[in-house]
């Protein structure tokens, strides 16, 4: 049987452990969406378990060799293989506004970008599950106060509840990566709207964490807030001490200052 050669430039590491593939597929709860979109299916080790579920599965794969393999070996995917770059896809247009779960064994080199793209389309994505490099998975799920807590944690947890599910060792891949992997599940919050301008909220979070050793009084200096505003106790803290709610509050403070 023909196989696909893993390509380094695409960050491909093919999972070969079927039990783990089944576990990842089963991490989806399967409610509240019309279809499952798998990113980077490769030779379909995870895809086969998704296709066994009672919900439509579509896949997006940038590697032409993998597309040819999937087309030949998974006839049930006919018309459901998107041979393109997920990061450039307009999900709203391609899927006609249908809601979807996103899943995959994500290439490490673009896994954070995949997550940010899913967050951009959060109105369409009630659930997201997948495999990241372990430390990235831990960062997404980290709670305030931990060393790994950062931009990814805040921006994800503002909209989703995140669970770190399990760790995957390197030897179950071909070729094996140099690090452990981690699988997470994200479930969108019942109320996932935030009460401030989202662009500014993201900017405030990134600005604060770009100088994570400093207190917010110093790291947010570019906003030229008056001294009486920065006397608020929140500004004496460092970014990793704050939950997403506090970052929303910070954004509100900055908006109030700008409107005066």
Secondary structure, DSSP 8 states (H G I E B T S, - for coil): -------GGGT--EE--HHHHHHHHHT----S-SEEEEE--TTTTTHHHHHTSSSEEEEE---HHHHHHHHHH-GGGTT-EE-S-GGG--HHHHTTT--EEEEEE--GGGHHHHHHHHHHTTTT-SEEEEEEEHHHHHHHH--TTSTT-SHHHHHHHTTEEEEEEEEE-GGGEES--SS-EEEEEEEE-SS---SS-HHHHHHHHHHHHTTTTSBHHHHTGGG---HHHHTSGGGGSBGGG--HHHHHHHHHHHHHHHH-
